[in-house]
Amino acid sequence: MNDYSDVLQVIGAMLLVSLLVQSANRSNLANTQLLISNEYEVGVTAIAQDIMEESRVLAFDEETVSGFVPVNIPSDFSNIGLDGSENGNNKNTFDDFDDYDGYTGTVTTDLGSFDVEISVYYLDDSYNSTNSKTTLKEMSITISNQYLTENDGTTLKRYTFTTIRSYYAE
């Protein structure tokens, strides 16, 4: 009987060790997933910052591309969106801030492909979107990636970044 008790103790000890190892592995997996998720989120932020920087070097409005000041500000500003010579699929043709409105595209990095959607709209004095022309415009950049999901594991996380541009800050 003494021989069997030793075997049972060894089996019990092995069971406890395996439970501890399983718990450690589960914790390690969760930490690794968090690190990868954080790396992708840094990538999302970098893409948004790049787009913001690209847009800030452009003119505020189509009417200010030539460097001339419109006579009636803001009523002489153009409508939001593309203004004839721009190609909505090619950001390199954009010549003013609001040309980004309606842009959708894919940015590929070392981490994979990120889907980008951009909206631009005028803002009123209370920073609410408006159809009226004002001296404030807001760009909203939404980025997603197939590997960045909500806690349910299936719903894509959509990261939205905004920047406000003022005509008078130029």
Protein Blocks (a to p, Z undefined) as FASTA:
>chain_A
ZZmmmmmmmmmmmmmmmmmmmmmmmmmmmmmmmmmmmmmmmmmmmmmmmmmmmmmmpcfb
fklmnopacfbdcklpcceddehjacfklmklpcbfklmgopacddddfkbccddddddd
dddfkopacfbdcfbdcdddddddfklccfkomaccdddddddddfklZZ
